[in-house]
Amino acid sequence: MSDGLPPSMTAILAPPAQPEQSVFTEQPQRRVQFLTTGVTPPSDLYIGPDDSIRVELYAQNAGILIHVKMRFVSAAGDMMYEDEQLTTVALPATASQDYRMGEGFLLSVALSADSAINARGRVFASVSYIRAFGSSSSSYMHTLVQGYVAATQRVSWPVIQTDWAVNGQGLIAVRSFGPQPAGSNFTFTTGNQVRTRLMSIVCIFTTSATVANRYVYFVATSGTLQIAHAASSNGQAAGISQTYSCAPGYPTAGAEPGAFTVPWPIDFRLQPGMAITVGAISMQATDQFTQMQMATEEWIDY
């Protein structure tokens, strides 16, 4: 009898014996050993001896340095750290690197940028797991994580983050262009693998002494197809300079002394290779566009 219970009941209610567990780390190998059974694996992702982690970078500009850091526990229990660097190349090319860690458990992958890269939208990164079935030529690729990398926005796994490149806030880009050749239009073509939303265009149009009314227009094209057209309803006479501002949200074309406003479609996005042209109806040979400035929001579109 024990505590008033029969021996059989005492055996049933007693907690099961627990195996003795010991977890320790050896230096300098940093080996982790588990001296018991039934221990949960340190990670859900087991890497085979022929498997690798692939990092791909997409960017408009070359030379942006991205830090790649990985933690890994080998099948023998060795804790290993990988600290690499990968530099972007300009689209349409892609910076890509495969990292073979060996056999074991992948604990984490983190990509970060230097403090100078503080704007979202410059670099889009994708981290994939390549499963090789016996040879490097036969593989299966699975995306672990992807997203934009900045100094304040890391892309990391196992935190699940599968952002698409054209989602969310894009990169705000402001450009300034010099005087256009006299008598010619201005054309801006979107970048390779870059989706673009026009925020505003401002320019000055100066007309010659040749008598004629000119009408400034803003046109978006895809090849030979015209997909958007906006124009000033106010004619510009000979021998004057006029500022034109085209942006989404202007309710109607308006005018004030020395400046005309032109409405543009709201949230109109151009795919890679599309163009925006600024021109004038009845343009004369010595008319000229100057001080062309443009603000756009841009996303990597690969």
N, C-alpha and C positions, 0 to 999 in steps of 0.2 A: 504494500500500500504506500502511496505517496500523495500527500495533501488530500487524503481521504478518497483518492481515486484508485480503481483497480490498476494493476500493472499494465494491462492491455490499453486502457484509456490514456495512461501517462505516455506511452509510446506514440499514440496517435497525435496527442496535443503538443508534444515536444517539437520545437523547430528543427528542421533538417540540418544536419551538420554541413557547414560551409567549408569548401576547400581553402586552404591557405593561399593567399594571393600575394605576389611580390612583383612590383614594377619598379625598375631602377634604370638609371642611365649611366653608361660608361663613357668616359672621356679618354682619348680624344675622338674615338669613333662615334660617340653619341649613339650607342646601340641601346635600343629599347627591347627588353625581354619580358615575356609574359609567362610566369611559371604556374599557369593553371589553364584549364580548358573552359570553353564557353565564353571567352572574352570577345566583345564586339570588335570587328575590324575598325581600324582607325579612320577609314574612309570608305565610301560606297563605290569608289572607282578604282578598280584594280588594273594596273598597267602591265601588259605582257612584255616579254623581252624584245619583241619586234615592233612594239607600238611606239607612238610618238605624239607630242603635243605640237600643233601647228598654230602659229601666230601670224595673222595677216593684217596689214595696215593700209588704209585708203585715205589719201590726202591730196588736196590741190597743190600743195607746195612740198618740195623735196627738202631734206635736211632736218626734219623735226625728230628729235631723239626721244624714244619711248623706252622706259625701263620695264623689263620683264622679270618677275620674281616668282619662283616656284618652290614649294616644299614637298618632300617625298620621303616615304618610309619604304625601304627595300624589303624584299622577302626575308632577308636575314635579320631585319630589325634595325638597320642603320638609318638614322635620320640624315637626310641630305638636303642641301639648299642650292638652288640654281639662281644666279643673278646675271642676267644678260641685258644687252642693249640692241635695239633694232631701230634703224633710221628710215624715215619715209622716203618714197620716191613720188614724183608727180603723176597724177592720173593722166592717161588710162593705165599706166603701169601700177603694179601692186608690190609692196614690200612683203615678203613671205619668208618664214624661217621655221624649220622643223627641229624640235628638241627631243632627243631620245634619252629618257631618264633611266632606263633599265626596268627590271621587273619589281613590282611592289605596288604600294598604295599612293595615289596622288592626293595630297592634303589640301593644297591651295595653289591658285594662280592669280597674280595681280599685275595689272599694267597701269603705269602712271607716267605722267609727263612732268617736265621741269616747270618751275614756277612761272616762266615766261609764257607758257601756253595756258592761259587762264580763260580762254573763250571756248565755249562749247561749239563744236561744228568743224574744227580744223582737222581732227584726226578721228576716223572711225576704225575701230579694231574688232577683230573676230578671233576667238580662241576655239580651236577644234581639237577633237581627239581622233587620231587615226589608228584604227584597228587593222593590223596587218595579219593576214592569215597565212603564216608560214614564210612569206617573202614580202619584200618592200614594194613589189609591183602589184600586189593584190591587196587592196585596202578598202576600209569603210570609214567615212569621215562623219563624225557627229559633232554638232556645234555645242560647246559648253556654255559660252557666254559671248555677247557682243554688245557694243555700244560706243558712244563717243568718249574719248580720253582727254582729260584736261588736268591741270594741276589740282583742282578741287573736285574732280570727278574721276574716280578710278573705275576701271573695269576689272571685276574680280569674280572668281569662282572659289567656293561653292555657293556664294550668294547669287541666286538666279537672276540674271539680268539679260534678257533677250530683246534689246531695243532695236528697232529698225532705223536705218540711216535717215529716212525721210520723215521720221516722227519728231514731235516736240519742237523746241526752239532751234532755229538754224543759226548759222554764223552771219553776223551783220558785217557787210563789206561796203566800204565807201571808196569810190574811184573818181579820179579827176583826169580829164583828157584835154590835150592841147587844142589849139585852133584847128579846125578842119580846112582842107583845101577849099578855096573859093569856088562857089557854084556846085558843091558836092554835099550829099547827105552824110549823116553820121550813122554807123551801124555797130551795134554791140552784139557779139555772138556768145552765148553761154558756154561755159567750160566743159571739157571732157568729163562725163560722168558726174555732172553737177546739176542739181535742180535749183531753179532760181525764181524767187518772187520779187517783182519790182516794188520797191518802196517809194522811190521818187526819182525824177530826172529834172534837173534845172540847167538851163542854158541861155545864152544870149544870141539873138539872131539880128544881124545888121544888114540892112538892105542898101543897095547902091542907089544912085540917082536915077536909074531907069524907072520910068513911071509904070507901075503895076501894083496891084494889091496881091500880097503873098499870104498864104494860109499855112501855118505850121501844123504838122501832123506827127503822130507817134503810132507806129505799126509794129505788131508782133507777127513773125512769120515762121513757118515750119517748112523749110525747103522753098517751094514755089507757092505754098498755100498761105494765104493771109488769115490769121486766126484771131486777131484783135486789131481794132482801129479806133483811134481817138484823135480829134482834131480841134483846133481853135476855131471858134465861130467868128472871131474878130480878124478882119483883114489887116495886114501891116502895110502901110504905104511906103513909098520910096524914101531913101535917105534918112532913116532913123534906126535906132537900136532898141530892141525890146527883149525883156526877160520873159521866158516861158517856164512854167512849173507844171509838171505832169505827175499826178500821184493818185492812188486809190482814195476814195472817200470824198473827193470834191463833188458837191452835189450837181453842179452845172458848170459849164465854162464861164469864167468870169474875167473881168478886166479891171485894172486900176492903172493909174498913170505909170507907164513904163513897165508893166508886168501883166501877163495873161496867165490864167490857170486853166488846166485841161484835165477832166476827170478820166481815170483809168479803171478798168474792172477790178473789183475787190478780190483779194486773195487769188489773183491770176498767177499761175506758176508755169514756168517754161521748162521743158525737158531739155536734156543735154543736146546741144547743137542748134537749138532754136535761136532766133535773133530778134532784136528790137532795133528799129530804124527810126531816126528822127529826120524829117525832110520838110520841104515846103512846096506847095503848089505854086506855079508861076515863078519859081526861083530863077534869078538872073545869074549871068556868068560871074559877076563879082560879089554876089551876096555871100554871106559867110556865117557859120555857126562857131561860136567861141565859148570858152569857160564852161564846157560841158562837164557836169558833175552828176553822179549816179549813186544811189544807195539801194542795195539789194539784201535779201535774206537768202542764204544758200545752204543746201544740204548735199552731202555725198550721195550719189545715186548710181550704184554699181549693179 
